Amino acid sequence: MTVTSPTTSGKYHFPFQFSPNSKQDRDLLNQLEFLPSLKEILTIRQVHALEHATVWVLSELANSGTTKASNESIGGISTPQGFYLYGAINLSQLNQAVEKALQRITSGEWNLAVHPRCGTNLSVAMTLTAGLALGVNMLLPPRPIEQLLGFVIAVTAATQLAPGLGDLAQKYLTTAIPFNLRVINISLTKDLWGHTAHFVQVSWIN
């Protein structure tokens, strides 16, 4: 899942070298095809990366003044069948953005797979905050002042650590470079909750 970011993909970099293998998901699926839902898991990771890349491209187009989509209005949700995009998006411009995003991310712009406002980052932040708060609660005396001070320290530490850990979680867990995806249709539709959205439908290719 993605919401928009005030930064641009050109200014966003991984903290260390990252070189995915274009055959890794295909080979993994061939070796472990007996595992239930493996293909769906691998697919949604790639869809998630393509969603992020598309949002980056749409944001760049908005900054250049060539599209109505803005940094403040674009959001998305990924599924194994494709991803929903929300916001003031022109369908023809979305077609262009998806094509560019897929080409760029599979050609080496791995940074497009990670988005700083992704829901993964929020989940990591919440989990980290809860874990640190629980740890502090167990370590410190049960007096109110110590517990309050410990909670403030836990929240502060989580706030500092969460962005970096969230990016790592996206890079290695919740996204994968979409080497095995093909876009087959883009349309204006309703999502699972009845909200209007653009849906980018994809299929898996070996």
C-alpha positions as a Markdown table, in Angstrom:
| # | Residue | x | y | z |
|---|---|---|---|---|
| 1 | Met | 0.0 | 0.0 | 0.0 |
| 2 | Thr | 1.2 | 3.5 | -0.8 |
| 3 | Val | 0.4 | 7.1 | -0.1 |
| 4 | Thr | 2.2 | 10.0 | -1.5 |
| 5 | Ser | 5.5 | 11.4 | -0.6 |
| 6 | Pro | 6.9 | 15.0 | -0.7 |
| 7 | Thr | 10.2 | 13.6 | -2.1 |
| 8 | Thr | 11.0 | 12.4 | -5.6 |
| 9 | Ser | 12.4 | 9.1 | -6.7 |
| 10 | Gly | 15.5 | 10.9 | -8.0 |
| 11 | Lys | 16.4 | 12.0 | -4.5 |
| 12 | Tyr | 15.7 | 8.7 | -2.8 |
| 13 | His | 18.5 | 6.1 | -2.4 |
| 14 | Phe | 18.9 | 2.8 | -0.7 |
| 15 | Pro | 21.4 | 2.8 | 2.2 |
| 16 | Phe | 23.5 | 0.1 | 0.5 |
| 17 | Gln | 24.0 | -1.7 | -2.8 |
| 18 | Phe | 21.0 | -3.7 | -4.0 |
| 19 | Ser | 21.1 | -5.9 | -7.1 |
| 20 | Pro | 18.1 | -8.2 | -7.6 |
| 21 | Asn | 18.3 | -11.2 | -9.9 |
| 22 | Ser | 15.8 | -11.1 | -12.7 |
| 23 | Lys | 15.3 | -14.9 | -12.4 |
| 24 | Gln | 15.1 | -15.3 | -8.7 |
| 25 | Asp | 11.3 | -15.4 | -8.2 |
| 26 | Arg | 10.8 | -17.6 | -11.3 |
| 27 | Asp | 13.4 | -20.1 | -10.1 |
| 28 | Leu | 12.0 | -20.0 | -6.5 |
| 29 | Leu | 8.5 | -20.8 | -7.9 |
| 30 | Asn | 9.9 | -23.7 | -10.0 |
| 31 | Gln | 11.7 | -25.2 | -7.1 |
| 32 | Leu | 9.0 | -24.7 | -4.5 |
| 33 | Glu | 5.8 | -24.8 | -6.6 |
| 34 | Phe | 4.3 | -27.3 | -4.1 |
| 35 | Leu | 4.0 | -24.7 | -1.4 |
| 36 | Pro | 0.4 | -23.3 | -1.2 |
| 37 | Ser | 0.0 | -19.6 | -2.1 |
| 38 | Leu | 3.7 | -19.2 | -3.0 |
| 39 | Lys | 2.8 | -17.7 | -6.4 |
| 40 | Glu | 0.3 | -15.3 | -4.9 |
| 41 | Ile | 2.9 | -14.1 | -2.4 |
| 42 | Leu | 5.6 | -13.6 | -5.0 |
| 43 | Thr | 3.1 | -11.9 | -7.3 |
| 44 | Ile | 1.9 | -9.4 | -4.8 |
| 45 | Arg | 5.4 | -8.4 | -3.8 |
| 46 | Gln | 6.1 | -7.6 | -7.5 |
| 47 | Val | 2.8 | -5.8 | -7.8 |
| 48 | His | 3.6 | -3.8 | -4.7 |
| 49 | Ala | 6.8 | -2.6 | -6.3 |
| 50 | Leu | 5.1 | -1.7 | -9.5 |
| 51 | Glu | 2.5 | 0.2 | -7.6 |
| 52 | His | 5.2 | 2.2 | -5.8 |
| 53 | Ala | 7.1 | 2.9 | -9.1 |
| 54 | Thr | 3.9 | 4.1 | -10.8 |
| 55 | Val | 3.2 | 6.5 | -7.9 |
| 56 | Trp | 6.7 | 7.8 | -8.2 |
| 57 | Val | 6.3 | 8.4 | -11.9 |
| 58 | Leu | 2.9 | 10.1 | -11.5 |
| 59 | Ser | 4.4 | 12.3 | -8.8 |
| 60 | Glu | 7.2 | 13.3 | -11.1 |
| 61 | Leu | 4.7 | 14.1 | -13.9 |
| 62 | Ala | 2.8 | 16.2 | -11.4 |
| 63 | Asn | 5.9 | 18.1 | -10.4 |
| 64 | Ser | 6.6 | 18.8 | -14.1 |
| 65 | Gly | 3.1 | 20.0 | -14.7 |
| 66 | Thr | 2.1 | 17.4 | -17.3 |
| 67 | Thr | -0.6 | 15.6 | -15.3 |
| 68 | Lys | -3.4 | 16.4 | -12.9 |
| 69 | Ala | -2.3 | 13.8 | -10.4 |
| 70 | Ser | -0.6 | 15.5 | -7.4 |
| 71 | Asn | 1.6 | 14.3 | -4.6 |
| 72 | Glu | -1.2 | 15.0 | -2.2 |
| 73 | Ser | -3.8 | 12.8 | -3.9 |
| 74 | Ile | -2.2 | 9.6 | -5.1 |
| 75 | Gly | -2.6 | 6.4 | -3.0 |
| 76 | Gly | -2.7 | 2.7 | -3.8 |
| 77 | Ile | -3.5 | -0.8 | -2.6 |
| 78 | Ser | -1.9 | -4.0 | -4.1 |
| 79 | Thr | -3.5 | -7.3 | -4.7 |
| 80 | Pro | -2.2 | -10.5 | -6.5 |
| 81 | Gln | -4.3 | -9.5 | -9.6 |
| 82 | Gly | -3.0 | -5.9 | -9.8 |
| 83 | Phe | -3.2 | -2.7 | -7.9 |
| 84 | Tyr | -5.8 | 0.0 | -7.2 |
| 85 | Leu | -4.8 | 3.7 | -7.5 |
| 86 | Tyr | -6.8 | 6.5 | -5.9 |
| 87 | Gly | -6.7 | 10.2 | -6.7 |
| 88 | Ala | -7.2 | 12.7 | -9.5 |
| 89 | Ile | -5.6 | 10.6 | -12.2 |
| 90 | Asn | -6.2 | 10.8 | -16.0 |
| 91 | Leu | -6.5 | 7.3 | -17.5 |
| 92 | Ser | -4.4 | 8.0 | -20.6 |
| 93 | Gln | -1.6 | 9.5 | -18.4 |
| 94 | Leu | -1.9 | 6.6 | -16.0 |
| 95 | Asn | -1.3 | 4.2 | -19.0 |
| 96 | Gln | 1.8 | 6.2 | -19.8 |
| 97 | Ala | 3.0 | 6.2 | -16.2 |
| 98 | Val | 2.6 | 2.5 | -15.7 |
| 99 | Glu | 4.5 | 1.7 | -18.9 |
| 100 | Lys | 7.4 | 4.1 | -17.9 |
| 101 | Ala | 7.4 | 2.7 | -14.3 |
| 102 | Leu | 7.6 | -0.9 | -15.4 |
| 103 | Gln | 10.4 | -0.1 | -17.9 |
| 104 | Arg | 12.4 | 1.9 | -15.5 |
| 105 | Ile | 12.2 | -0.3 | -12.4 |
| 106 | Thr | 13.1 | -3.5 | -14.4 |
| 107 | Ser | 16.0 | -1.6 | -16.1 |
| 108 | Gly | 17.9 | -0.9 | -12.9 |
| 109 | Glu | 16.0 | 1.9 | -11.0 |
| 110 | Trp | 15.5 | -0.4 | -8.0 |
| 111 | Asn | 14.8 | 2.6 | -5.8 |
| 112 | Leu | 11.4 | 3.0 | -7.3 |
| 113 | Ala | 10.3 | -0.1 | -5.4 |
| 114 | Val | 10.5 | 1.6 | -2.0 |
| 115 | His | 8.2 | 4.4 | -1.0 |
| 116 | Pro | 8.7 | 6.3 | 2.3 |
| 117 | Arg | 4.9 | 6.7 | 2.9 |
| 118 | Cys | 4.1 | 3.0 | 2.3 |
| 119 | Gly | 1.8 | 1.2 | 4.8 |
| 120 | Thr | 4.7 | -1.1 | 5.5 |
| 121 | Asn | 6.6 | 1.7 | 7.3 |
| 122 | Leu | 3.5 | 2.4 | 9.4 |
| 123 | Ser | 3.2 | -1.2 | 10.4 |
| 124 | Val | 6.9 | -1.4 | 11.3 |
| 125 | Ala | 6.6 | 1.8 | 13.3 |
| 126 | Met | 3.6 | 0.5 | 15.3 |
| 127 | Thr | 5.2 | -2.9 | 16.0 |
| 128 | Leu | 8.5 | -1.3 | 17.0 |
| 129 | Thr | 6.8 | 1.2 | 19.3 |
| 130 | Ala | 4.7 | -1.5 | 21.0 |
| 131 | Gly | 7.7 | -3.8 | 21.4 |
| 132 | Leu | 10.0 | -1.1 | 22.9 |
| 133 | Ala | 7.2 | 0.1 | 25.1 |
| 134 | Leu | 6.6 | -3.4 | 26.4 |
| 135 | Gly | 10.3 | -3.9 | 27.0 |
| 136 | Val | 10.7 | -0.7 | 28.9 |
| 137 | Asn | 7.6 | -1.5 | 31.0 |
| 138 | Met | 9.1 | -4.8 | 32.0 |
| 139 | Leu | 12.6 | -3.4 | 32.8 |
| 140 | Leu | 11.7 | -0.2 | 34.7 |
| 141 | Pro | 10.1 | 0.0 | 38.2 |
| 142 | Pro | 6.3 | 0.1 | 38.1 |
| 143 | Arg | 6.1 | 3.7 | 39.4 |
| 144 | Pro | 4.2 | 6.1 | 37.2 |
| 145 | Ile | 7.1 | 8.6 | 36.6 |
| 146 | Glu | 9.5 | 5.9 | 35.6 |
| 147 | Gln | 7.0 | 4.2 | 33.4 |
| 148 | Leu | 6.0 | 7.5 | 31.7 |
| 149 | Leu | 9.7 | 8.4 | 31.1 |
| 150 | Gly | 10.3 | 5.0 | 29.7 |
| 151 | Phe | 7.4 | 5.2 | 27.3 |
| 152 | Val | 8.6 | 8.6 | 26.0 |
| 153 | Ile | 12.1 | 7.1 | 25.4 |
| 154 | Ala | 10.5 | 4.1 | 23.6 |
| 155 | Val | 8.4 | 6.3 | 21.3 |
| 156 | Thr | 11.4 | 8.5 | 20.6 |
| 157 | Ala | 13.6 | 5.5 | 19.7 |
| 158 | Ala | 10.9 | 4.0 | 17.6 |
| 159 | Thr | 10.4 | 7.2 | 15.7 |
| 160 | Gln | 14.1 | 7.4 | 14.9 |
| 161 | Leu | 14.5 | 3.7 | 13.9 |
| 162 | Ala | 11.2 | 3.0 | 12.1 |
| 163 | Pro | 11.9 | 4.8 | 8.7 |
| 164 | Gly | 15.1 | 2.9 | 8.1 |
| 165 | Leu | 13.7 | -0.4 | 9.2 |
| 166 | Gly | 10.5 | 0.2 | 7.2 |
| 167 | Asp | 12.5 | 0.7 | 4.1 |
| 168 | Leu | 14.5 | -2.5 | 4.7 |
| 169 | Ala | 11.2 | -4.4 | 5.3 |
| 170 | Gln | 9.9 | -3.1 | 1.9 |
| 171 | Lys | 13.0 | -3.9 | 0.0 |
| 172 | Tyr | 13.4 | -7.5 | 1.3 |
| 173 | Leu | 9.9 | -8.5 | 2.4 |
| 174 | Thr | 7.0 | -6.7 | 0.9 |
| 175 | Thr | 8.3 | -5.7 | -2.5 |
| 176 | Ala | 10.3 | -7.4 | -5.3 |
| 177 | Ile | 11.3 | -6.0 | -8.7 |
| 178 | Pro | 8.5 | -6.9 | -11.1 |
| 179 | Phe | 10.5 | -8.9 | -13.7 |
| 180 | Asn | 7.6 | -11.4 | -14.1 |
| 181 | Leu | 4.7 | -9.0 | -14.5 |
| 182 | Arg | 2.9 | -7.9 | -17.6 |
| 183 | Val | 0.2 | -5.2 | -17.6 |
| 184 | Ile | -2.9 | -6.4 | -19.3 |
| 185 | Asn | -5.5 | -3.8 | -18.6 |
| 186 | Ile | -6.0 | -0.4 | -16.9 |
| 187 | Ser | -9.5 | 0.7 | -16.1 |
| 188 | Leu | -11.7 | 2.9 | -13.9 |
| 189 | Thr | -13.6 | 0.6 | -11.5 |
| 190 | Lys | -14.8 | 0.1 | -7.9 |
| 191 | Asp | -12.6 | -1.5 | -5.3 |
| 192 | Leu | -13.5 | -4.2 | -2.8 |
| 193 | Trp | -15.2 | -1.5 | -0.6 |
| 194 | Gly | -17.1 | 0.2 | -3.3 |
| 195 | His | -14.8 | 3.2 | -3.7 |
| 196 | Thr | -14.0 | 4.5 | -7.2 |
| 197 | Ala | -10.4 | 3.7 | -8.3 |
| 198 | His | -8.2 | 3.0 | -11.2 |
| 199 | Phe | -7.2 | -0.7 | -11.4 |
| 200 | Val | -4.0 | -1.8 | -13.1 |
| 201 | Gln | -4.5 | -5.5 | -13.9 |
| 202 | Val | -1.4 | -7.7 | -14.3 |
| 203 | Ser | -0.5 | -11.2 | -15.2 |
| 204 | Trp | 2.5 | -13.4 | -14.3 |
| 205 | Ile | 4.9 | -14.3 | -17.0 |
| 206 | Asn | 7.9 | -16.7 | -16.8 |
